[in-house]
Amino acid sequence: MSVPTDAKSASDETTDLSKQYDTPLGLAHTTMQALKDRIKLHYDLASDYYLNLWGEHIHHGYWPTATSKATDTKETAQLNLIRLLLSISSLSKESSPDDNSNTTTAPPAPASEQPLRILDVGCGIGGTSRYLASHLGASVTGITISSKQVQIARRLSKAAVAAVSTSSSGTSSSGIDEQHESSAKEGEFIPLGSSSGQVRFLELDAEKMGDYFSGDGEEPAAFDVIWVSEALSHFPDKARFFRDAARLLDAGKGKKGSGRLVVADWFRAEALGEAEFERDIKPIEDGMLLPPLCTQQEYVDMAKAAGLELLGGPKDISKDVSKTWDISWSLVQNPSLWAFAFSQGRDGIAFLQAFRAMRRGYANGSFRYAVMALAKP
């Protein structure tokens, strides 16, 4: 893969902070269980920082056009990515951000229809769960391995409800907080204001979701849609995830939008040489706490082996999301953030240093980003 020298050098830019806390990357993980424990600890410790630096949506931004690259904020770009996923999975009447048109929110399902039941796997602090619930009128269950993320997700959801209720009625938010306090506990659903959507958040290892939601196996399939954005790459047993997704999805022959698996994730490029892998991919797997990265085709093959059919994609949007890491690298140039990371041991510093590896991987074409939608026949 040939990449201009100036692009390579820009992507591998160092700063005084990164030099001060220089940490070699590329170490192999010990065991998959130890990796899971480190992932949980990372998100328990760092999620408040994610919220402050990146906002409620902890995923890439998407800048599909020259105009969007020049004008869209990271917040708008993050919503662009959600809208692209809705478009590729045919879940919404919203215009795709690719077509340069103004997007319009699809109306919630009519009262005569049952709302979509969506499982948001690796929900982070709930930004996408709330978006899907409010824009689709859906009943969304978000799961994450991090208890801290569950806590933040519930808090932000209650705050969103309080803000809407206060603006529409002029009522003090303190009474509203009390009204919704019980709904935010123990995994109960939180109604999102005037929309028919609702959310709940559970601490759950995604590799246990099949057994957790299917109970004794006699219950009907639990969800119409399973949504997994930038989380599957963290799972050691990805084939198991696809089997569980197929098991939990309701094909819902008479229900529009049901039986969908929506995926956005990180991948290694096809046919990488050993030198490229060692230079670009191993540092990302190390610093970002990832088991071995897959190719896009490997995801498709595992999904088909689980009985799912390809509905849309894979659509490689690497060049339109890579700006995420230019912004991120700029945002983390804060001495107190690096000092905090250092206090958390090697994983904290390796994570920040891996931002450079992400930029380098995108610039070299060895690290890829793609979206796809699958359906249960």
NUBA-946874 format. One record per residue (C-alpha): residue number from 1; residue in one letter; z, x, y. Coordinates in Angstrom, 1 decimal, decimal comma. Layout:
R  seq  type       Z       X       Y
R  NUM     a       Z       X       Y
...
This chain:
R  seq  type       Z       X       Y
R    1     m     0,0     0,0     0,0
R    2     s    -1,1     1,5     3,3
R    3     v     1,1     0,8     6,3
R    4     p     0,6     2,1     9,9
R    5     t     2,9     5,0    10,6
R    6     d     4,3     3,4    13,8
R    7     a     5,2     0,2    11,8
R    8     k     7,0     2,3     9,2
R    9     s     9,0     4,3    11,8
R   10     a     9,9     1,2    13,7
R   11     s    11,2    -0,5    10,6
R   12     d    13,3     2,5     9,6
R   13     e    14,9     2,9    13,1
R   14     t    18,4     4,3    13,2
R   15     t    21,0     3,8    15,8
R   16     d    24,1     5,8    16,8
R   17     l    26,2     3,3    14,9
R   18     s    24,1     3,5    11,7
R   19     k    24,2     7,3    11,9
R   20     q    28,0     7,2    12,4
R   21     y    28,5     5,0     9,3
R   22     d    25,7     6,5     7,2
R   23     t    25,9     5,4     3,6
R   24     p    23,5     6,3     0,8
R   25     l    22,0     3,2    -0,8
R   26     g    20,5     2,5    -4,2
R   27     l    23,5     2,5    -6,5
R   28     a    23,3     0,3    -9,6
R   29     h    25,7    -2,6   -10,0
R   30     t    28,3    -2,2   -12,8
R   31     t    28,5    -5,7   -14,4
R   32     m    27,1    -9,0   -13,4
R   33     q    30,6   -10,6   -13,2
R   34     a    31,8    -7,8   -11,0
R   35     l    28,7    -8,4    -8,8
R   36     k    29,6   -12,1    -8,6
R   37     d    33,1   -11,3    -7,5
R   38     r    31,8    -9,0    -4,8
R   39     i    29,4   -11,7    -3,6
R   40     k    32,3   -14,2    -3,3
R   41     l    34,5   -11,7    -1,5
R   42     h    31,6   -10,8     0,9
R   43     y    31,0   -14,4     2,0
R   44     d    34,7   -15,1     2,2
R   45     l    35,2   -12,2     4,6
R   46     a    31,9   -12,3     6,5
R   47     s    31,0   -16,0     7,0
R   48     d    32,7   -16,3    10,4
R   49     y    30,6   -13,4    11,5
R   50     y    27,5   -15,1    10,2
R   51     l    28,3   -18,2    12,2
R   52     n    28,9   -16,2    15,4
R   53     l    25,9   -14,0    15,0
R   54     w    23,3   -16,2    13,4
R   55     g    24,5   -19,8    13,8
R   56     e    25,0   -22,6    11,3
R   57     h    21,8   -21,9     9,3
R   58     i    22,2   -18,7     7,3
R   59     h    18,6   -18,1     6,3
R   60     h    15,4   -16,5     7,6
R   61     g    13,5   -17,8    10,6
R   62     y     9,9   -18,7    10,3
R   63     w     7,4   -17,9    13,1
R   64     p     4,0   -19,1    11,7
R   65     t     1,8   -18,8    14,8
R   66     a     1,2   -16,3    17,6
R   67     t     2,7   -18,8    20,0
R   68     s     5,8   -19,3    17,9
R   69     k     6,3   -15,6    17,5
R   70     a     6,2   -15,3    21,3
R   71     t     8,3   -18,2    22,3
R   72     d    10,4   -19,6    19,4
R   73     t    14,1   -18,7    19,4
R   74     k    15,8   -17,8    16,1
R   75     e    17,3   -21,2    16,0
R   76     t    14,0   -22,9    16,3
R   77     a    12,5   -20,6    13,7
R   78     q    15,2   -21,5    11,3
R   79     l    14,4   -25,1    11,6
R   80     n    10,7   -24,2    11,2
R   81     l    11,6   -22,9     7,8
R   82     i    13,3   -26,1     6,7
R   83     r    10,4   -28,2     8,0
R   84     l     8,0   -26,0     6,0
R   85     l    10,0   -26,6     2,8
R   86     l    10,1   -30,3     3,5
R   87     s     6,3   -30,2     4,0
R   88     i     5,5   -28,2     0,9
R   89     s     7,6   -30,4    -1,3
R   90     s     6,2   -33,6     0,3
R   91     l     9,8   -34,8     1,1
R   92     s     9,1   -35,6     4,7
R   93     k     6,5   -37,0     7,1
R   94     e     7,4   -34,3     9,5
R   95     s     4,5   -32,1    10,6
R   96     s     4,4   -28,7     9,1
R   97     p     5,3   -26,0    11,7
R   98     d     2,0   -24,3    10,6
R   99     d    -0,2   -26,9    12,3
R  100     n     0,9   -26,3    15,9
R  101     s     1,7   -30,0    16,4
R  102     n     4,9   -31,5    17,6
R  103     t     7,2   -32,3    14,8
R  104     t     8,6   -35,8    14,4
R  105     t    11,6   -36,8    12,3
R  106     a    10,9   -38,9     9,4
R  107     p    12,9   -42,1     9,4
R  108     p    15,7   -42,5     6,9
R  109     a    15,1   -44,5     3,8
R  110     p    15,1   -48,3     4,4
R  111     a    18,4   -50,0     3,5
R  112     s    16,6   -51,6     0,4
R  113     e    16,1   -48,1    -1,0
R  114     q    18,7   -45,8    -2,4
R  115     p    19,1   -42,6    -0,4
R  116     l    17,9   -39,4    -1,9
R  117     r    20,6   -37,5    -3,8
R  118     i    20,2   -33,8    -2,9
R  119     l    22,0   -30,8    -4,3
R  120     d    21,9   -27,8    -1,8
R  121     v    22,6   -24,8    -4,0
R  122     g    24,1   -21,8    -2,2
R  123     c    24,7   -24,1     0,9
R  124     g    26,3   -21,4     3,0
R  125     i    28,2   -23,1     5,9
R  126     g    26,3   -26,3     5,5
R  127     g    23,6   -26,2     8,2
R  128     t    20,8   -27,2     6,0
R  129     s    22,9   -29,8     4,1
R  130     r    23,6   -31,5     7,4
R  131     y    20,0   -31,3     8,5
R  132     l    18,7   -32,9     5,3
R  133     a    21,4   -35,6     5,4
R  134     s    20,7   -36,6     8,9
R  135     h    16,9   -36,3     8,9
R  136     l    16,3   -37,9     5,5
R  137     g    19,3   -40,2     5,4
R  138     a    20,2   -38,4     2,2
R  139     s    23,4   -38,0     0,3
R  140     v    23,8   -34,2     0,1
R  141     t    26,1   -32,2    -2,0
R  142     g    26,4   -28,5    -1,0
R  143     i    27,8   -25,9    -3,4
R  144     t    28,8   -22,3    -2,7
R  145     i    30,8   -19,7    -4,6
R  146     s    32,8   -19,0    -1,4
R  147     s    35,9   -21,1    -0,6
R  148     k    35,7   -19,8     3,0
R  149     q    32,2   -21,3     3,4
R  150     v    33,4   -24,6     2,1
R  151     q    36,1   -24,6     4,7
R  152     i    33,7   -23,8     7,5
R  153     a    31,1   -26,3     6,3
R  154     r    33,6   -29,1     6,3
R  155     r    34,9   -28,1     9,7
R  156     l    31,4   -28,0    11,3
R  157     s    30,5   -31,3     9,7
R  158     k    33,6   -33,0    11,1
R  159     a    32,8   -31,5    14,5
R  160     a    29,2   -32,8    14,4
R  161     v    30,4   -36,3    13,6
R  162     a    33,0   -36,1    16,4
R  163     a    30,5   -34,9    18,9
R  164     v    28,1   -37,7    18,1
R  165     s    30,8   -40,3    18,2
R  166     t    32,3   -39,0    21,4
R  167     s    28,9   -39,0    23,2
R  168     s    28,0   -42,5    22,1
R  169     s    31,4   -44,1    22,7
R  170     g    33,2   -41,9    25,2
R  171     t    36,2   -41,8    22,8
R  172     s    38,4   -38,8    22,6
R  173     s    37,4   -36,6    19,7
R  174     s    41,1   -36,2    18,6
R  175     g    41,2   -39,7    17,1
R  176     i    37,8   -39,2    15,5
R  177     d    39,0   -36,0    13,9
R  178     e    41,9   -37,9    12,3
R  179     q    39,6   -40,7    11,2
R  180     h    37,4   -38,2     9,3
R  181     e    40,1   -35,8     8,1
R  182     s    40,5   -37,4     4,6
R  183     s    36,7   -37,5     4,2
R  184     a    36,5   -33,7     4,5
R  185     k    39,0   -33,1     1,8
R  186     e    38,7   -32,6    -2,0
R  187     g    34,9   -32,8    -2,0
R  188     e    34,6   -36,3    -0,6
R  189     f    31,5   -37,3     1,4
R  190     i    31,5   -37,1     5,2
R  191     p    29,3   -39,8     6,8
R  192     l    27,2   -38,2     9,6
R  193     g    27,5   -40,6    12,5
R  194     s    24,8   -43,1    13,1
R  195     s    22,4   -41,8    10,4
R  196     s    22,8   -43,1     6,9
R  197     g    23,2   -39,5     5,6
R  198     q    26,4   -38,0     4,3
R  199     v    27,5   -34,5     3,1
R  200     r    30,1   -33,0     0,9
R  201     f    30,9   -29,4     0,0
R  202     l    32,2   -28,0    -3,3
R  203     e    33,3   -24,5    -4,3
R  204     l    31,2   -23,9    -7,4
R  205     d    29,5   -21,1    -9,2
R  206     a    25,9   -22,2    -9,3
R  207     e    25,5   -20,9   -12,8
R  208     k    28,0   -23,6   -13,9
R  209     m    26,3   -26,5   -12,1
R  210     g    24,6   -27,8   -15,3
R  211     d    27,9   -28,5   -17,1
R  212     y    29,8   -29,5   -13,9
R  213     f    27,4   -32,2   -12,8
R  214     s    26,2   -33,5   -16,2
R  215     g    29,7   -34,1   -17,6
R  216     d    29,7   -34,9   -21,2
R  217     g    25,9   -35,2   -21,2
R  218     e    25,8   -39,0   -21,4
R  219     e    25,5   -39,5   -17,6
R  220     p    22,1   -39,9   -16,1
R  221     a    20,5   -37,0   -14,2
R  222     a    22,6   -36,4   -11,1
R  223     f    20,1   -35,5    -8,3
R  224     d    16,7   -36,5    -6,9
R  225     v    16,2   -33,1    -5,2
R  226     i    17,6   -29,6    -5,8
R  227     w    17,2   -27,3    -2,8
R  228     v    17,9   -23,6    -3,1
R  229     s    17,2   -21,4    -0,1
R  230     e    17,8   -17,6    -0,3
R  231     a    20,5   -18,1    -3,0
R  232     l    18,7   -17,8    -6,3
R  233     s    18,1   -14,1    -5,8
R  234     h    21,8   -13,6    -6,1
R  235     f    22,0   -15,3    -9,6
R  236     p    22,1   -12,9   -12,6
R  237     d    20,7   -15,6   -15,0
R  238     k    17,8   -17,2   -13,1
R  239     a    16,2   -18,7   -16,2
R  240     r    19,4   -20,6   -16,7
R  241     f    19,2   -22,0   -13,2
R  242     f    15,8   -23,4   -13,8
R  243     r    16,9   -25,0   -17,1
R  244     d    19,9   -26,5   -15,4
R  245     a    17,8   -27,8   -12,5
R  246     a    15,4   -29,5   -14,9
R  247     r    18,4   -31,0   -16,7
R  248     l    20,0   -32,3   -13,5
R  249     l    16,8   -33,6   -11,8
R  250     d    16,0   -37,3   -12,0
R  251     a    12,2   -37,7   -12,2
R  252     g    12,7   -41,2   -10,7
R  253     k     9,3   -42,6   -11,4
R  254     g     9,6   -45,4    -8,8
R  255     k    11,5   -43,4    -6,2
R  256     k     9,6   -41,4    -3,6
R  257     g    10,5   -37,8    -3,3
R  258     s    12,6   -37,6    -6,5
R  259     g    12,4   -34,9    -9,2
R  260     r    11,8   -32,1    -6,8
R  261     l    13,1   -28,5    -6,9
R  262     v    12,6   -26,7    -3,5
R  263     v    12,8   -22,9    -3,4
R  264     a    12,8   -20,3    -0,7
R  265     d    13,6   -16,8    -1,8
R  266     w    13,3   -13,0    -1,7
R  267     f    11,0   -11,2    -4,1
R  268     r     9,7    -7,7    -5,0
R  269     a     5,9    -7,3    -4,8
R  270     e     3,8    -7,3    -7,9
R  271     a     3,0    -4,0    -9,6
R  272     l     5,3    -1,8    -7,6
R  273     g     5,3     1,9    -8,5
R  274     e     8,5     3,7    -9,3
R  275     a     8,5     5,5    -6,0
R  276     e     8,1     2,3    -4,0
R  277     f    10,8     0,6    -6,0
R  278     e    13,3     3,4    -5,5
R  279     r    12,5     3,7    -1,8
R  280     d    12,4     0,1    -0,8
R  281     i    13,8    -2,3    -3,5
R  282     k    16,8    -0,5    -4,9
R  283     p    18,5    -0,1    -1,5
R  284     i    18,1    -3,8    -0,8
R  285     e    19,5    -4,8    -4,3
R  286     d    22,5    -2,5    -3,6
R  287     g    23,3    -3,4     0,0
R  288     m    22,5    -7,1    -0,3
R  289     l    24,5    -7,6    -3,6
R  290     l    21,5    -8,6    -5,6
R  291     p    20,8    -8,4    -9,4
R  292     p    17,2    -7,2   -10,1
R  293     l    14,7    -8,9    -7,9
R  294     c    11,9   -10,9    -9,5
R  295     t     8,3   -11,4    -8,5
R  296     q     7,0   -14,8    -7,4
R  297     q     5,1   -15,3   -10,6
R  298     e     8,3   -14,7   -12,7
R  299     y     9,9   -17,6   -10,9
R  300     v     6,9   -19,8   -11,7
R  301     d     7,0   -18,7   -15,3
R  302     m    10,7   -19,5   -15,7
R  303     a    10,3   -22,9   -14,0
R  304     k     7,4   -23,8   -16,3
R  305     a     9,4   -22,6   -19,4
R  306     a    12,1   -25,0   -18,3
R  307     g     9,7   -27,9   -18,2
R  308     l     8,9   -28,0   -14,5
R  309     e     5,5   -28,3   -12,9
R  310     l     4,3   -26,5    -9,8
R  311     l     3,9   -28,9    -6,9
R  312     g     3,3   -26,5    -4,0
R  313     g     3,0   -22,7    -3,5
R  314     p     4,1   -20,1    -4,0
R  315     k     3,3   -19,6    -0,4
R  316     d     4,0   -16,0     0,7
R  317     i     5,2   -16,1     4,3
R  318     s     6,5   -12,5     4,5
R  319     k     4,7   -11,6     7,7
R  320     d     6,0   -14,8     9,4
R  321     v     9,7   -14,3     8,6
R  322     s    10,1   -10,5     8,9
R  323     k    11,1   -10,8    12,6
R  324     t    14,4   -12,1    11,3
R  325     w    15,5    -8,6    10,5
R  326     d    14,4    -7,2    13,8
R  327     i    16,6    -9,7    15,5
R  328     s    19,4    -9,2    13,0
R  329     w    19,4    -5,4    13,4
R  330     s    19,7    -5,9    17,2
R  331     l    22,5    -8,4    16,8
R  332     v    24,7    -6,1    14,7
R  333     q    24,7    -3,2    17,1
R  334     n    28,3    -3,8    17,9
R  335     p    31,0    -1,2    17,3
R  336     s    33,7    -3,7    16,4
R  337     l    31,4    -5,2    13,7
R  338     w    30,7    -1,8    12,1
R  339     a    34,4    -1,0    12,3
R  340     f    35,3    -4,3    10,5
R  341     a    32,6    -3,6     7,9
R  342     f    34,1    -0,1     7,4
R  343     s    37,5    -1,6     6,9
R  344     q    36,1    -3,7     4,0
R  345     g    35,0    -0,6     2,0
R  346     r    31,6     0,6     0,9
R  347     d    30,1    -3,0     0,4
R  348     g    30,7    -3,8     4,1
R  349     i    28,9    -0,8     5,4
R  350     a    26,2    -0,9     2,7
R  351     f    25,4    -4,5     3,7
R  352     l    24,7    -3,5     7,4
R  353     q    22,8    -0,4     6,4
R  354     a    20,6    -2,6     4,1
R  355     f    19,2    -4,4     7,2
R  356     r    17,1    -1,2     7,7
R  357     a    16,0    -1,4     4,1
R  358     m    14,9    -5,0     4,6
R  359     r    12,8    -4,1     7,6
R  360     r    11,3    -1,1     5,7
R  361     g    10,6    -3,3     2,7
R  362     y     8,7    -5,9     4,8
R  363     a     6,8    -3,2     6,7
R  364     n     5,7    -1,5     3,5
R  365     g     4,8    -4,8     1,8
R  366     s     7,0    -4,1    -1,2
R  367     f     9,6    -6,8    -0,3
R  368     r     8,3   -10,3    -0,1
R  369     y     9,4   -13,8     1,0
R  370     a     7,9   -17,0    -0,4
R  371     v     8,5   -20,7    -0,7
R  372     m     7,5   -23,1    -3,5
R  373     a     8,1   -26,6    -4,7
R  374     l     8,3   -27,8    -8,3
R  375     a     8,6   -31,2    -9,9
R  376     k    10,1   -32,7   -13,0
R  377     p     7,3   -34,7   -14,8
